[in-house]
Structure formats: C-alpha cells, structure tokens
Amino acid sequence: MPLANTATSYGSLARLFHWLIALGILLMIPLGWLAHLAPMQDADQIALKTTLFSAHKTLGVAVFLLALGRIVWAIVQPRPVPLHPERRAETTLADTVHWALYAALVIVPLSGWIEHAATDGFAPIWWPFGQNLPFVPNSPELAETMATVHFLAQWLLVGALVLHVAGAIKHAAVDRDATLRRMAHGAAAGQPGARHAGAAPAVLALAAWIAVLGGGAAAGYFSNEERGDAPALEQAASDWQVQEGTLSISLVQMGSEVTGSFADWTAAIAFEPQDAPGKAGEVEVTISIPSLTLGSVTSQALGADFFAANDFPTASFNADILNVADGYEAQGRLTLKGAEVPVTLPFQLTLDGDTARMEGRTTLDRRNYGIGDNMGDPGQLGFEVEVLIELTATRSGDA
C-alpha cells in the first residue's frame, strides 16, 4: 500500500493519521467532560478525578502532536480531488469543515496544554518530559484565558466534527460514492484535474473561529476580573507601612509542588530595632482568604472542605516580634477557619534607615485548622503547608 497520496487516493500515512486522530478525539472529549463533572468530595473521588484529567490531558497532547504531523503531511502531499466538483456549495462546505477541523485540532489541545503549563495543580500529563512549556510563564491570568479559549474552541471542534461525520454518512448512505472507501481502504476515485474550492473555505473557517472567539470576548468570557469576592481589606494603621510584599504558600499534591499566594492582606506593625534580646514590637496581619490563587485547584481550595472562604473570609496572625540569637521571630497565634493555633515565624530583617526588608518562612499543619479533613492520605495531599512572607516597609512619619 503506497505511503503517499495520489490525485485520486489517500496514502497509508494520511489514513493512519486520520484514524488515530479520530480515535483520540472520540476518547478525549468524553474523558474531559467526565473529568469536569466528576465530584471531588473525598480522597477516592479526587483520585478518580485526577486520573480522568490526566488521561484527558495526555490524550490531548497526543492528538496535538498527531495533528501537527497530519497538517505537515497534508501540506507536502497532493490532496485527492473532490468526487463531485460540480456541486460547488457542497465542496466548499466540506473544505471549510476540514479547515475548521485542522484549526481545532491545534487550538483545542494547545490551549489546554498552555493552561496546564501556566498554573500549578493536580492531574499531571503522563509523560517523562515535564509539565512546562517554553515561553509559558506561571500565570493564573494566562491560565484563565487559555481555559476560556479551550472551553469555546471545543464547541467549534464538536460542531465541525458533527458536520464532518454527517457528510461522511451522506456520502455513504445517500450518494453511495467512494468517499469512505478512499479513507478506509485507500481506494482511488474521482477525475484527475478536478479542483477544490480555492481559498474560500479557509476564509470561511477563519470567519467561524473569529465569530466563536470574538463572540466569547464580547460576552466577557475572557475577563480576568474576580466576581463576588470579599471586599478589599482596608490598610491598617501602622508605624511601618508595607510598600510591597508577597504572602505565598506551597504544598505537595499527588507528588507535585503546588504554589499559591494571597493577593489581599494587611499588616499593622509596631517595631523598634534593638540589639538586646527580647520583645521589639508587635504585628497584626489580616488576610483575605478569597484572594487566594492556588494554581488550577483555586476553586476547590476555597471550598467548604478546605479554606471555606464563604464562612471564614479572613484569617489573622497576632504576634510579638522578638529579637533572638539568630535574627527575629514573630511568636503569636494564627486564627484560620475558626481555629486558633500558636505559630512561630522566624524571619531575617535588613534595615536601611527608615526602610526595612524582611523574609520569613514557617511550616503549618493543615490538619490543625480542619483544612482538607477528607484528605487523610499525605500521598494525595501533604499535611505540611509552607508559608513564605516577603515585604518591604517604611517607617511612617507619625512613628
């Protein structure tokens, strides 16, 4: 069986690409929907959901690579002539659907892959080449945008696929021509010299993509603005005003590190540098829990089984600042999700006149706060949560 196409038949490689991609799509789409709809209320359900998503992502990468190979092969090979060139509208529609399908086979899996690479979370791709992509930063905003592209593009893929299958059925049941036999067995059919519909199908397919993605943008799907979050915290009165800083957390889920941060938090600091050991000040930190971004599991992390952001929208840390032998410590109590637990935060401090830079790190046990009680297996979700705070503060004029 010849590998290459001819003017009237598909070669074995083109047909192999076609049927492998078809099989991949038939498995990938239902896997994605099942993964999306699957509950995650306990460890077993989360494990199943993770497996479904990993299978969906891995198949998506495979389909993407196959699609690239199919498109390259189609570019360098002659395309068999249409069987009914006199039916211009039908031929144009068929070619338009092909162009839309080619684009979908690239855009749908690639957007999902970029979303995966731009954020941390569960459900790794099952392959040995890592989870990142070149030139794709770790960005929740980019991940959200790509998730929207993925969501909208999948419907164009489904629509084009339905039209493609409907056309094949029409050729087999109504026209009774060799369309399916050409792709199934490599049968030769058609009149050499017949032409396709030129550039019109590509233009129509492009218009369809613009309508879907442009319509999504117009409808606000691509907005990264948070809706329904708690009001922003008011800046606390403080002897030292925080000019910039980050409050981040990291944990291990399914063997992979997941990092996140709170975008909205305030610190009221009373501090006077001193050389002697002992109390040097006080600090009160208030954290807006709904401002947490935690990779692809943000919505689950804010849910009732974890941070319960609707019921406990803020957390607070009240502590004394102590000068100790190897730096400073903030010794106090962290109130989170209704639990109040002693916490010590060691930190390093650099003073430059009225500017202070600090970096501190501590480790919490999520079980002390009733976070993820339904996740008792540390292999699925680690018990330890590392907290890192970095900030730059300046002494206020009233201090």
VOGU-3710 file (C-alpha; in Angstrom, 3 decimals, decimal comma):
1> mplantatsy> 0,000/0,000/0,000  1,625/3,300/-1,070  2,595/5,694/1,710  1,942/8,895/-0,263  -1,277/10,359/-1,642  -2,168/10,469/-5,295  -4,537/12,758/-7,165  -7,382/10,272/-6,585  -6,485/8,409/-3,367  -5,168/8,812/0,154
11> gslarlfhwl> -1,920/7,079/1,042  -1,494/4,858/4,079  0,181/7,552/6,217  -2,618/10,100/5,691  -5,197/7,442/6,546  -3,242/6,373/9,645  -3,148/9,976/10,855  -6,880/10,324/10,176  -7,998/7,277/12,139  -5,589/7,750/15,047
21> ialgillmip> -6,793/11,344/15,459  -10,408/10,226/15,169  -9,871/7,627/17,908  -8,105/10,208/20,073  -10,965/12,700/19,734  -13,608/10,064/20,475  -11,782/9,247/23,726  -10,560/12,736/24,656  -13,894/14,611/24,535  -15,903/12,296/26,835
31> lgwlahlapm> -12,918/11,962/29,175  -12,784/15,743/29,500  -16,490/16,045/30,235  -16,404/13,163/32,722  -13,409/14,699/34,488  -15,102/18,092/34,666  -18,343/16,661/36,078  -16,757/14,166/38,464  -17,200/15,088/42,161  -14,235/15,567/44,478
41> qdadqialkt> -15,660/15,302/47,980  -13,256/12,713/49,345  -9,882/11,166/48,638  -11,215/8,415/46,356  -13,240/10,875/44,267  -10,273/13,241/43,973  -8,037/10,349/42,902  -10,559/9,364/40,207  -10,968/12,962/39,021  -7,193/13,347/38,852
51> tlfsahktlg> -6,857/10,149/36,801  -9,573/11,264/34,371  -7,988/14,681/33,887  -4,511/13,180/33,443  -5,847/10,785/30,811  -7,649/13,665/29,066  -4,544/15,869/29,063  -2,242/13,091/27,897  -4,563/12,205/25,035  -4,836/15,900/24,190
61> vavfllalgr> -1,062/16,197/23,829  -1,016/13,062/21,678  -3,795/14,411/19,432  -1,984/17,751/19,144  1,250/16,085/18,016  -0,623/13,820/15,602  -2,492/16,831/14,218  0,767/18,675/13,590  2,072/15,646/11,731  -1,171/15,366/9,760
71> ivwaivqprp> -1,090/19,036/8,768  2,568/18,906/7,710  1,885/15,766/5,667  -1,153/17,398/4,072  0,947/20,420/3,070  3,598/18,358/1,303  1,173/15,858/-0,258  -1,362/16,267/-3,051  -4,933/16,295/-1,812  -7,208/13,858/-3,664
81> vplhperrae> -9,680/15,596/-5,940  -13,296/16,118/-4,866  -15,675/13,440/-6,096  -18,384/15,935/-7,045  -16,647/19,138/-8,178  -19,822/20,272/-9,933  -21,500/20,613/-6,510  -19,669/23,791/-5,676  -21,533/24,697/-2,488  -21,153/21,188/-1,094
91> ttladtvhwa> -17,464/21,070/-1,973  -16,881/24,485/-0,393  -18,692/23,426/2,781  -16,700/20,197/3,003  -13,408/22,050/2,567  -14,484/24,676/5,123  -15,221/21,971/7,673  -11,794/20,437/7,001  -10,061/23,784/7,606  -12,068/24,351/10,801
101> lyaalvivpl> -11,183/20,852/11,993  -7,482/21,342/11,301  -7,516/24,561/13,332  -9,500/22,933/16,153  -7,099/20,004/16,336  -4,337/22,516/17,091  -6,145/25,178/19,140  -8,166/22,924/21,462  -5,313/20,756/22,801  -2,734/23,550/22,665
111> sgwiehaatd> -4,892/25,938/24,708  -5,459/23,195/27,280  -1,735/22,449/27,369  -0,863/26,136/27,874  -3,446/26,372/30,665  -1,843/23,336/32,315  1,694/24,744/31,945  0,730/28,224/33,204  -0,529/27,038/36,562  0,187/24,500/39,287
121> gfapiwwpfg> -2,236/21,792/40,222  -3,181/18,172/40,125  -3,518/15,828/37,135  -0,082/15,751/35,512  0,444/14,775/31,887  1,603/11,168/31,783  4,924/11,504/30,036  8,586/11,964/31,065  9,185/15,412/29,551  7,902/17,638/32,364
131> qnlpfvpnsp> 4,775/19,727/32,751  6,021/23,107/31,495  6,147/24,680/28,043  8,833/27,026/26,701  7,892/30,721/26,881  4,808/29,961/29,012  5,098/31,708/32,405  3,418/30,598/35,587  0,462/32,972/35,353  -3,060/32,471/36,726
141> elaetmatvh> -4,327/35,151/34,330  -2,877/33,377/31,290  -4,219/30,039/32,567  -7,716/31,512/32,940  -7,625/32,994/29,440  -6,447/29,712/27,927  -9,133/27,828/29,842  -11,717/30,062/28,189  -10,200/29,534/24,742  -10,218/25,792/25,422
151> flaqwllvga> -13,872/25,887/26,503  -15,067/27,889/23,477  -12,893/26,109/20,921  -14,108/22,672/21,999  -17,609/23,551/20,821  -16,338/24,537/17,389  -14,445/21,247/17,317  -17,628/19,361/18,219  -19,640/21,275/15,612  -17,091/20,681/12,869
161> lvlhvagaik> -16,835/17,023/13,862  -20,618/16,582/13,681  -20,693/18,148/10,208  -17,754/16,016/9,097  -19,416/12,786/10,271  -22,772/13,844/8,819  -21,081/14,448/5,470  -19,435/11,041/5,541  -22,764/9,365/6,317  -24,431/11,259/3,450
171> haavdrdatl> -21,740/10,120/1,023  -22,119/6,511/2,156  -25,922/6,265/2,536  -27,265/8,793/0,013  -24,622/9,330/-2,664  -23,207/5,813/-2,319  -19,860/7,040/-3,604  -16,262/6,160/-2,723  -15,623/8,887/-0,107  -15,408/6,492/2,849
181> rrmahgaaag> -13,641/3,824/0,819  -10,911/6,311/-0,091  -10,180/6,979/3,591  -10,832/3,442/4,833  -9,060/1,395/2,185  -7,145/3,848/0,024  -9,469/3,271/-2,935  -8,890/5,503/-5,949  -11,861/7,602/-7,114  -12,560/10,892/-8,849
191> qpgarhagaa> -11,469/12,580/-12,018  -7,852/13,827/-12,088  -7,776/17,540/-12,751  -10,854/18,421/-10,698  -10,159/21,306/-8,326  -11,096/22,181/-4,779  -12,802/25,444/-3,912  -9,651/27,574/-3,644  -9,142/29,979/-0,740  -12,836/30,455/0,093
201> pavlalaawi> -13,066/27,531/2,587  -10,056/28,752/4,559  -11,546/32,239/4,741  -14,912/30,862/5,894  -13,246/28,673/8,533  -11,286/31,689/9,791  -14,540/33,667/9,995  -16,091/30,889/12,075  -13,173/30,970/14,514  -13,335/34,759/14,763
211> avlgggaaag> -17,069/34,549/15,437  -16,621/31,979/18,230  -13,619/33,517/19,974  -14,626/37,109/19,242  -18,120/36,389/20,488  -16,669/34,931/23,642  -14,573/38,061/24,196  -17,601/40,287/23,600  -19,631/38,241/26,067  -16,990/38,757/28,730
221> yfsneergda> -15,671/35,201/28,895  -12,090/36,454/28,764  -12,433/38,854/31,692  -9,976/38,041/34,459  -11,760/40,242/36,954  -12,870/38,479/40,090  -16,608/38,437/40,682  -18,304/38,017/44,018  -15,123/38,193/46,083  -14,998/39,667/49,574
231> paleqaasdw> -14,442/43,453/49,745  -10,810/44,528/49,726  -9,227/44,899/53,147  -8,605/48,433/54,366  -4,994/49,340/55,055  -4,346/49,087/58,778  -2,866/51,980/60,746  0,758/51,096/61,328  4,069/52,533/62,473  5,592/50,804/59,447
241> qvqegtlsis> 3,759/50,890/56,119  4,160/47,915/53,797  5,165/49,188/50,369  5,337/45,839/48,607  5,234/42,221/49,592  4,054/38,690/48,930  2,332/36,163/51,149  2,602/32,760/49,497  2,030/29,126/50,368  3,219/25,862/48,897
251> lvqmgsevtg> 2,194/22,252/49,428  2,610/18,885/47,787  -0,321/17,337/45,953  -0,093/13,991/44,175  3,702/14,221/44,418  3,911/17,673/42,787  4,512/21,016/44,454  1,643/23,495/44,159  2,283/27,140/44,972  -0,141/29,994/45,523
261> sfadwtaaia> -0,448/33,407/47,100  -2,880/35,770/48,780  -3,338/38,976/46,808  -5,032/40,931/49,607  -3,564/41,201/53,103  -2,582/43,964/55,514  -0,050/44,267/58,330  -0,087/46,637/61,309  3,493/46,762/62,586  4,849/48,387/65,725
271> fepqdapgka> 8,589/47,808/65,822  11,683/49,455/67,237  15,055/47,929/66,338  17,177/46,908/69,300  20,351/44,970/69,903  19,385/43,236/73,119  17,328/40,048/73,036  13,671/40,385/73,894  10,489/41,966/72,653  10,988/44,533/69,887
281> gevevtisip> 7,428/45,119/68,772  4,113/43,678/67,709  2,422/42,752/64,431  -1,146/42,065/63,392  -1,692/40,551/59,939  -5,141/40,226/58,374  -5,552/38,023/55,294  -8,432/37,947/52,804  -8,960/34,241/52,160  -10,950/34,709/48,886
291> sltlgsvtsq> -7,910/36,474/47,407  -6,028/33,162/47,319  -4,804/31,893/43,973  -3,610/28,278/44,113  -2,985/27,083/40,603  -5,652/25,000/38,919  -7,182/23,995/42,260  -8,083/27,506/43,430  -11,844/26,980/43,414  -11,520/23,680/45,299
301> algadffaan> -9,119/25,217/47,829  -11,631/27,963/48,643  -14,471/25,445/49,047  -16,097/24,200/52,237  -13,786/21,194/52,658  -10,662/23,321/52,631  -10,447/27,069/53,410  -14,255/27,570/53,489  -13,805/31,133/52,228  -17,532/31,946/52,305
311> dfptasfnad> -17,851/31,111/56,000  -14,385/32,294/57,081  -13,404/35,146/54,728  -10,449/36,367/56,799  -7,572/34,936/58,790  -5,425/36,803/61,306  -1,988/36,467/62,843  -1,310/38,400/66,077  2,218/38,123/67,381  5,021/39,682/69,384
321> ilnvadgyea> 8,214/40,488/67,498  11,193/39,107/69,401  14,897/39,696/68,896  16,517/36,247/69,146  20,041/34,922/68,768  19,944/34,317/65,007  17,556/37,046/63,881  13,948/37,750/64,723  10,814/35,748/65,391  7,140/36,616/65,348
331> qgrltlkgae> 5,584/34,497/68,099  1,805/34,516/68,265  -1,402/32,832/67,221  -2,859/32,229/63,772  -6,647/32,251/63,574  -7,823/30,430/60,458  -11,136/28,749/59,684  -12,270/29,205/63,274  -9,190/27,545/64,794  -6,583/29,479/66,797
341> vpvtlpfqlt> -3,161/27,821/66,900  0,230/29,026/68,221  2,644/29,810/65,387  6,258/30,977/65,335  7,538/32,727/62,216  11,353/33,098/62,098  12,476/35,889/59,780  15,505/37,817/58,653  15,429/41,603/58,708  17,548/44,120/56,836
351> ldgdtarmeg> 17,346/47,766/57,916  18,420/50,702/55,787  17,466/53,885/57,582  13,675/54,020/57,620  13,310/51,113/55,220  13,013/47,513/56,402  13,102/44,372/54,296  12,082/41,067/55,800  11,807/37,484/54,680  10,233/34,815/56,836
361> rttldrrnyg> 9,254/31,205/56,461  7,375/28,708/58,580  5,525/25,420/58,186  1,937/24,767/59,230  -0,020/21,529/59,571  -3,289/21,927/57,665  -4,980/19,405/59,971  -4,718/21,865/62,875  -7,182/24,102/61,040  -9,584/21,487/59,720
371> igdnmgdpgq> -8,409/22,062/56,147  -8,869/19,022/53,931  -10,049/16,688/56,679  -11,426/14,442/53,942  -7,884/14,069/52,553  -6,221/11,788/55,082  -3,590/10,388/52,719  -0,477/12,632/52,617  0,453/10,977/49,321  -2,537/12,725/47,769
381> lgfevevlie> -2,316/15,978/49,733  0,566/16,686/52,076  -0,136/17,688/55,655  2,584/20,347/55,712  1,963/23,774/54,196  4,952/26,061/53,853  4,272/29,780/54,337  6,628/32,407/52,923  6,297/36,123/53,506  8,479/38,826/51,980
391> ltatrsgda> 7,888/42,530/52,378  9,413/45,959/52,244  8,125/48,535/54,738  8,983/52,127/55,534  8,679/53,898/58,851  5,668/56,208/58,836  6,100/59,866/59,691  3,986/59,507/62,850  6,018/56,639/64,262
//
